[in-house]
């Protein structure tokens, strides 16, 4: 069982185990976590900027022709594939699969447990 603890810090949250300033998981069709410490977004799916070419990704063989893509904000996600390179990505995947538990403490701290 893995655990990530989101501690309120101003209008954002500090992820205790990673010492990163992040958003809470954003629960849209593709679950994402904004990582303000590194200036990037985490998700469980490979993605490209909206200015990129889905056709090019498929033509070059990075994505298969049958893969399904979804545009959310300024990013196009390949929702057919899973690509987790760290705990924040893994938490996004667990939330999408509804295979997590979340507890909240009186001070607003959220504790996520997932596989």
Buried (B, 14 or more C-beta within 10 A) or exposed (E): EEEBBBBBEEEBBBBBEBEBBBBBBBEEEBBBBBBBBEEEBBBBBBBBEEEEEBEEBBEEEEBEEEBEBBEBEEBBBBBBBBEBEEBBBBBBBBBBEEEBEBEEEEEEBBBBBBE
